């Protein structure tokens, strides 16, 4: 129903009441209550708000009766009503679809889901996805460095999450994201296999792209800053038809920048057009994007045994004359939504994604030599990789009531085909001295015979989910869901075919949320995850390992304040992950053959707190803290690691960000400023947890001024120029954090 899409309200009704009823079209600028009253005129129905975002249709009292229906106003809304896929006013989103695949109030979702809206991205002048997801507790940069990966992958609740979601669909992990086309970034914590298939149990990062708008708007942005940053972005949207049914949006951006790291420069171009057609009961969204990026492969700096940098943070120990990394990323998708009736609606999504990556670079493989003469062991790598991913998703949603119980029922299925073609040549080269003055000049061999690795994955899944509102006022929310997956994988290396992998799995989820009042709720949940092993993951006997499985228990509280302008979420969780694929180093040393250890299990548990929203219309805040305790529970081949923490996961992490903008009409109207701090506690290298990384705190600041349709701003990162290591893969690959950096911005909207 178009009313629910436009207002963001959930509408429930007994099918017997609405069968054969048709309402008249409603146009104009109206409050949700006024629009709903007009829709119901002459139908014999009335309505009741069971909470600020849920409406139940009822039979109108007969003439002469004295029934009075309580009405709860929809507060905290201004301008265009919010939906789970649209823009957010201010810092606090009220709705999300990432946790349920339905447009659901976050306060009514028995899971920890956080939304970082566009306003935060603009206030912080974020340039990469990691800049955004670090606004969320229990999420930090992974130390893992993939040759073709331009995004820094996140670790969520202790486990690396290499898959991203784009508009609810999977995004191949070698792809890249330009924030010019991003409306909001969401983090769902905990297992999400029930809705999205094979995933790690810690959670998932999802980003929602900008949609076409019926109101014409054009914005030009220019950023300039430290290390020769020069970035231009254009955002243009508006109607293509006189009635506004057809609209468009085009986002394009060009980024050129050097770095505080020697010989590291970035050139990135992105283009993202989209088109939206809206009928009475049907909506069609066509969405495209293309991005080209070129950047040297940054190998970071080596560390001493006690985790200290062995060279200055700017030193590059690779060969700047090699081609580095080049990425071309293509996405084409459509989303077709149709209301079959007042109860049932369908949504069909189809997406094609191709990522083509090239990488020619030197990669560290260890540290040799003596303390007085340390040397970096390097390997030359020349790689070409292509990943294709085709996805089809069909969801049917029904909203109805059975007696006093209101349901939002989701029936869905998806099918995914992934093909990869990976060609690489690798050769160890002579060690190089580890010093600030080292210059590497390597001549690659002329004749290179590349290893050819190809693979294909097919999987299909069916899932069902029901969101029930119980008790007379609907304050008890029950979420139940289950999914069945079938996965087939195959791969070939230089014409040698590996053993195929066939896996089937059922995953489930249950959650219960109770609203103590309209502003406060508590919840408990349990959920599962499922992740098939790759075709080459074998034990010493050559047998494939069982799929990784995850199980999470979680409990938390959610509160909203100041007329639903500010929300706080606190949660306690425990995740146990079994059948973890861990390299069998002893077998490799003894035989030279790769193998994985079966029967390994790990655990992550902790506490987290997130606060986000508007303290006043002028004062906004993001504050979070997380404590994460990880350990290996079982490892049959290496008892020494049992009880030890997992690498790359700090126990403590916190962030604070505040902004204030003077109200328009005052002498200082249009002037705004902000600032905050980022803290990461003691950490370790992800794949060498004996290498300790020091804790760090960095401070950021911002100031801006708005005048009419112009905005000028200045952002400063790492205000006190603190030296620190942000993340590390092992002792030979560690990435320093950026020193003091300044970015100036200017934008005009017309």
N, C-alpha and C positions, 0 to 999 in steps of 0.2 A: 504494500500500500504506500502510495507516495507520501501520505501524511507522516508515516513513521520515518521515512528517509529524510524528510525536510526538517522535522522537529527533533529527531533523535529519541523520541519517546517509544517505549514498548507498549503495544496494544494487544490486549487479550479479550477474547469473547467466546462464548459457547457457540459452536457451529450451528446449533439448532436455532439460535436467535438471529443469526446473520444470513442464513441460507435464503437465497432468492431476493435479498435486499440489495438495492443499488443507491448510491448517494450521488448528489449533484456535485459538479465541479465547484471548487472554491478558489478564488483568486484574490489577490490584494495583499496588503501588509497587515497581518493579524497576529495576535498572540496565539500560542498553541491552543489555549482553552476556547478562544473565540472561533478559531478555525474548526475545531472539533465540534463545537455546538452547531455550527452551520452545516457540517457534514451530516449530523444526526437529525437535523430538522425533518420532521415528517416520517421518520423511520420507526417511531415508537420506542426508541432506545435512549438511554442516558448514559452517563459515564461517572466513574469514580477514580480518583488518583489514590492508588494503594501506597505509593511512595513518590518522591519527586520525579521519577523517570518512568513510572509504570502506570498505565491506565487500563481499567477493566470496563468493558461495555456491559450494561445491565438493562433489563426491561424497565421502561419508564413506569413510575407509579400511576395507577389509574386515577381518573378524576375523583376528587373528594378525599383521597388518601392524604395523610400528613407525613409521609416519609421524607426525611431530610438526608441527603447524601453529603458526607463530609468531602470537602475539596481541599487538596493540598497544592499550593501554588508551586509552579516550576521556577525556582529561584536561581540566581547566579547566572542568568543567561542574558546576553545582549547581542544584537546584530543577528547574523545567521546562526541558527541552532547548530550545536556541535553534533557530529557523527563520528563513528569509529574510524572513518577513512578520510576525514576532512581536516581543515585547519583548526587550531586551538587558539583561543584568545587568552593572552597572558601565558603563564607558566604551567597551569594545571589543567591536564586533560581529565575529562569526566568519563569518557567512554573509550573502549578498546575492543577490537575483534581478535587480537593475537592469541588470547588465552582460550577462546571459545569458538572462533569463526563466526560468531554472531555479534551484532551491535549491542554490547552489554555494558552497563555502568560498571566502572572499576570497583566501586564500593560494594557491588553485589557479586563480585567474582571471587570464589574461594581459592585464590592463587596470588602469588606475588608478581604483579606486572607493573612496570614503570614506563611512562611515556615522557620523552624529551621532545617538546614541540619546537616549531620553527623559530619562535621568539628567542629561545635559548641559543640556538645555533647562530642567530644573527647577533645577539648581545655579546656572545663569546667570540664571534668571528671564527668559528670552527672551520677548519680546512679539510679534515679527514674524519672518517667514521670513529676512530679511536678517541678523538677529541670529544665526541658526543657521548659514547657509551660509558666513558669514565665519570659521567655525572650520576651513575647508578651504583649503589652498594653491591659488593661481592662481584664486581666486574672489573677486570684489569687486563692490560696487554699481555699476550702470550710471548714467551721467549722464542717459540718456534719460528724459524725463518724458512719459508718455502721459496724455491728459486723463481717461480713465476708469480708469486703472491704479492700484490701491491698493497693490499690491506693488512694491517696488523690484526691478527685474529684475536678474539677475546677468550679469556678464561672466565667462566661463570661458575660460582659456587665450587671452585676447586678443580673443574674439568674443562679442558680446551673445547671450544665450540667452533669447528671449522666451517660449518654451513650457515649461510645467511638466508633470511627470507626477504623477498622483494614483493610487496603487495600480497603477502600471504603465500607466495610461491618460492620454491627453492632457487637459490642463486649459486651457480657453480663456484667452488671455492677458489678458483684462480681468477675470478672476476675482480672488478674494481668499482668503487662508488664515488661519484662526484656529487657533493652536497648541493649543487645548484638546483637540482631537481627533487630534493628531499623535503617533504612536508613535516615528517615526524619520525623519530627513531624510538622503537619500543623494545623492551627487554622482558621476556617471559622467563622467569626463573623456575628451575626444576624440569623434569621430563616433559617433553611435548610430542612424543611419538604417537599418542592417541590421535592427533590431528594431522601430523606432518610426516609420519613414517620414521625411518631409521635416523636417529639423532643421538648425540651424547646426552647424558642425564642432567648436566648442570644447568642447561637452559639454552635459549636462542636469542639472537639479535635480529629484529625485523625492522625494515625501513619502508615507509609508505611514501610514494612519490606524489608530487603535486598534481591535482586534477584541474581540468578546464573549469573556468568560472563564467557565469552568464553576465557578470559585470565587467566591463572593459577596464583593463589596467595594464600599464607598461612600466617596468622598473629597469633602470640601468645602474649597475654597481661597479665601482672601481676600488681595488685594494692595492696598496703599495706598502712595502715594508722592508725589514731587515733581509740581508742576503739577496738583494735584488728581486724581491717578490714583486710580481706585476700580474694581477688577476682581474679580468674583466668578465662580468656576468650580465646576461639579459634575461628577463622574465616577462613574457607577453602573453596575455590571455584576454578572452572576450567572446561575444557571440558571433556566429557565422550566419545565422538566420534571423529574420526580423522578429520572430516570436521567441527567440532565445533557446529554442529546443536543441539547436546544434551549436556547440562552442568548441574552442580550441585553446591550446596552450603550447608555447614553445619556450624551452629553456636552453640556453647555450652558454658556455663558459670557456675561457682560455686562461691557463695558468702557466707562467714561466717563473722559475725561481732557482737560485743557487741554494747553498746550505752552509751551516757552520762546519759541516764535514767537507774536507777537501775533495774536489773532483766529483762531488755529488750535485747534480742539477736535475731539474724536473721540467718537462714540457708535457702539458696535458690539454687536450681539447675534448669537449663533450657537446653533444646535441641531443635534445630529448623533446620531440613533438608528441602531442596527444590530442585526441578528439573525443568529444562526448556528445551522444545524442540521447535525449530524454523524452520519452513519450508518456502517455497517461499511466501505463503499467509496465513499460519496458524501458530499459536503459542499456546502451551499448557504449563501452569505453575502449578505444583503440590507443595503444600506448607503445611508443618506440623509443629506443635510446641507442646512441653510439658513443664510444669513448676511445680515444687513442692516447696512449701514454708512453713516454720514453724516459728512462732513468737508469743510471748505473746501478749495479747490484752492490748495495752497501754491506760490507762484511763486518762492520763494527770494529771494535778494538779488543785485543786479548787482555786477559786478567791474570793477576798473580794468584797463587794458591789461596790467598786470603781475600780474594775478590776485589782487589784494587787494580785500576787501569795501569797497563804497562807502558802506554804511550799517551800523548795528549789527546783530548777528545776530538780534535779536528783531523787527526792523522788517518789517512787512507792507505792501507797496505795492499790494495789491489792494483791492477793495471788500468789506468784511465783510458788507454787506447783501445781496449776491447769494447765491443758494441754495447755491453750492458743489457738491460731488459727493455723489451718493447712489448706492449700489450694493445690488442684491438679487441674491444668488447662490444657485442651486438645483442640487443634484446628486442623482440617483437611479441606483443601479446594482445589479447582482447579479453574483455569481461562482459558477458551478457547476463543481465538480470531481468527477470520477468515475474510479475505477480499473477499467479494462476487464479487466486481467489483471495478473499479476506483472510484465509487461513494459510494457504500454501504459497510459497515463492521459490523460484529456482535461480541458481547462479552458476553459470558455466564459465570457466577460465581456461585459457589455452596460452601457452608461452613457449617460445623458441629462444634459446640462449646459446650463443657461441662465444667462446673466449679463445683467442689465438695469441700465444705468448712465445717470445724468443728470449733467450738468455745466454749471453757469452760473458763469462766472468771467471775469476779465481775465487775459490771457496776454501776457507780454513777447514782443516781436518784434524788439527791437534797442535800441541806445543812440544817442541823438542829442545835439545841443547842443554846448557847449564844455566845456573842462576846468573852467572856473570856474562853469559853469551846466549841468551834465549833466542830461539828461532821459531818461526811460524811455518807449520807444514801446510802446503797449499795444493789444491787440485784444480786443473783447468777443466771447465765444463762448457760445452756448447750444446744448447738444447733448443728444440722446437716442440711446442706442445699445442694441441688443439683439443678443446673439450666442447662437445655438443650436448645439449640437454633439452629434451622436449617433454612438456608436462601437460596433462589434461586433468582438470578437476571439475566434478559436478556435485553441487550441494543442493539439497532440498530442505527447506525450513518450514516448519508448521508452528503457528502460534494459536493455542486453543486452551480451553479449560475443561477439566473433568470434575464436575461439582465445584468445590471451592479451591481445587488445585489448578494453578496456571502452569502451562508447559510452553517451553520453546524447544521443539524437537528438531534435531539436525540429523539427516541421513545423507551420507556422502561417499564418494569413491574417487580415487585418483590413480593415474597411471603415469609412470615416468620411464623414459628411455635415455640413458647416458652412454655416449661413445667418446672414447679418448684415443688419441694417437700421439705418442710420446717418442721422440727421437733424440738420442743424446750420445755425445762423445765425451769421455772423461779420461784424463791423464794426469797422474801425479807429476809435480814439477819440483825443482830444487827448492829447499827451504830458504826462507828469507829472514834476515836479521830483524828482530823486533826493536825498533828505535824510531824516534821522531824524524830522523834524517833518511830513512830507507826509501829508495825509489825502485819500484818494480817495473821491469820492462821485459815482458815475455812475448816471444814470437810463436804463435800457434802453429802446429804442423799443417802443411799444405793439404795432405791427403788424410781425411778424417772419415773413418768408417763408423757410422752411427748405429748404436743399438736401437732396435725398433721394438717398442712396447705398445701394444694395442689392447684395449679392453672394452667391454660392454656390460652394462647393468640394466636389467629390466625388473621393475617391481610394480605391483598393483596392490592397492589396499581398499578395504571397505570399512566404514566406521559409522557408529551411531552414538548420539549424545542427547541427553535430555536435561534441560534446566528447569527445575520445578520450584515454584513459589508456594510454600505451605503455610498453614495457619490462616486465620481469617484475614489478617492484614498483609499476608505475603512476606512477613519479615524473616521467615526461615527459608533459606535457599539451599536446595540440594542439586548437586551436579554429578551425573553419572555418565560414563562413556566407555566404549570399548572399540578396539580396532583389530582387524586381522590382515596381516601382510604376507605376500608371497614375493620372494626375491630370487633372482637368478643372475649370477655373475660369471663372466668368462674373460680370459686374458691370454695373450700370446706374446712371447718374447723371442725375437729372432726366429720365427716360424716354429718355436717349441710351445705347444699348448699346455697351459697349466690345468690342473684339475678344476672343473667347474664347481661353483658354490651354489647350492640350493638351500634356501632357508625359508621357514615359515614361522610366524610368531603371532601370538595374541598379546596385546597390551591394553591395560585398563587404567581408569582413573575414577576416583570418587572424591567429592568435596562437599563440605557442609558449612554454611555461613549463617550466622544468626545476628540480626540487626537489633542490638539492645535499644537503640534509639535511631532516629534518622541520621545521626552524625557518627555513631559508633557501632562497630560490628566486630565479631570474632569468627575465626574460621579454622577448620582442620581439613587436611587433604592427604591422600595417598595416591601415588602415580608411578607408572612404569615406563622404562625406555628399552629400546631394542636397536642394535647396530650390528649388521653382519660383518664378519671379518673379510678382508680383501682376499683375493684368490691366492696370493703368495704367502699368506699367514699360516705356516705349518709348524708342527712340533718336530722333534728330532726324528721321529719315525716317518715323517712326511704326511701325517694326517692333519687335516684342517682343524683349526680351533673352533669351538662353539661360538655363536654370536655373543657379543658383549650385551649384558643386561643390566639395567639399573632399577633401583627401587628407592623412592623417596617418601619420607613422612615429614609433614610440615604443619605447623600451627602458627597463627598470627592474629594480629588485631589491625583494624583499619579505622581511622578517624578522620572526619572532615571538620573544618573550623571556618569561622568568618563567612557564613552564608555560602558554604561550599566553594570557597576560593583557595583553600589550603587543605592538603591531605597529608596524613602521616600513616606509614605502614611499618609495622615491626613484625619480624618473623623469626622462628626457630626452625631449623631443618636438619635432617640427616639423610644422606644419600649413600647407598652402598652399591658399588659397581663390581660385577663379577665377570670372569672370563676375559680379563684385560690382557691384550697382546703386549708382552714385554720381551724385548730382544734377549735371546739366550747367549750372553757374551762368552760364557765358558765353552759352549759348543763351537762357537765361531773361532775362538782361540785354538781349540784342539783340532778342528777339522777344516777350518776355512769355509764352512758352509753356514748359511744363515738359518736360524730357527727361532721360534718363539716358545716361551714357557707357558704351558697350560696351567689352569687352576689359580691364576693370580686374581686377587680381589683387593679393592681399595675402598676407603670410606672418606667422606667429607661431611662435616657437620659444623653448624655455627649459628650465629645470631646476626641480624642485619636490621637497619633502621633507615628509612627514607622519608624525607620531608620536602615537599615541593608545592609551590603555589604563590599566591599573592597575600601578603600580610595586610596590606592596604592596596587601594588602586595604584599607588605610586611605588610601594616597596614590595619587592619580590625576592624569593629565597629558594635555594636548593641546598639541602644539608643531608649528609648521609654518613653512616658508619657501618662497618662490617667486621666481624670476627669470624675467621674461617680456620678450622682445625682439620687437617688432613693426615691420613696415614695409610700405609700398606697393611692390610689385614692378613693376607696369605701370599707366600711366594715359595712354592715347593723346592725350587732350586737354589734359593738364596735367602736363608733365614735372617741374615744380617740386616736386610732392609725392612723386615717386619717391625711395625711400630714407628718407623721413620716417616717424616712428613713427605708429601709429594713435592716435586720441584716446581718452582715458578709461582707459588701461591703464598703471598704474605698473610700472616695471621691477622694483621690490623690494616685497615684502609679507611680513609675518611676524606670528605670534601665539604667545603662550604663556599657558597657563591651568593652574593647579595647585590641587588641593583636598586637604585632609587631614581625616579624621574619626576621633576617638578611638574605640578599640574598646569595645564594650559590656561592662559589668562593671567597667571601670576607673573611677577617681574622676571623670574628665572624660568618661566614656562618653556618647556622643550629641552631644558638641560637635564642630562642624566649622567649617572656615574655608577660604577660597580667595582667589585673586587672580591677576592676570596683566596682560599688556600687549598692545596692538594697535598695529602699525606699518604705515604705508603710505608708500612713498617718493614722490618727486616725480612729479606726475601732470599731466594736461592736461584741458581740457574735451573732452567726447566728440566734439562736432561743431565744435570750433574748437581744433585742437591747437597753435595759437600762444599760447593762454592757459594759462600755467603755474600749477599749484596747488602750494602748499608741502607738503613731507612733514610727517607728524604722528605722534606717539606718545601714546596715552592709556592710563591704567592703571585697572583695575577691581578691586574687592574684594568679598568676601562672608563672612558668618558666619551660622551657624545652630545650632540645638539641637533634638535629638529627645528626646522623653520619652514612652515608651509609644506611643500612636497619634497623638501631637501633634508638629508641627514648626513652629518659629518661625524666621524668617530675616530678614536685612537685606543687601541688595545695593547697592553704590555703583558708579556708572559715571562715567568721566572724573574720577577721584579728585582730580586736581590742577587741575580746571576749565580745561583747555586750550582755547583758541579755534582752530578749524580749519575748513576747507571739506572736507566729506566727498566731494562729487561735484558736477559741473557739466555742464550741457548745452551752453551756450555762455557768452559774456560776460554776457548778460542774465539767465541763470537758473543760479544756483549755490546749493547747499543746505549751510548750516552744520551742523557736527556738534553734537550735544546737549551742553550744558555739564554740570557736576556734577549728577548725578541720583541720588536715593535712593529705593529701593523696599523696603518692609517686607512680609513675607508671613507668613501663618498658615494651617496646614492641619490637618485632622483626618481620619483614616481609620478606618472601622469596618466 
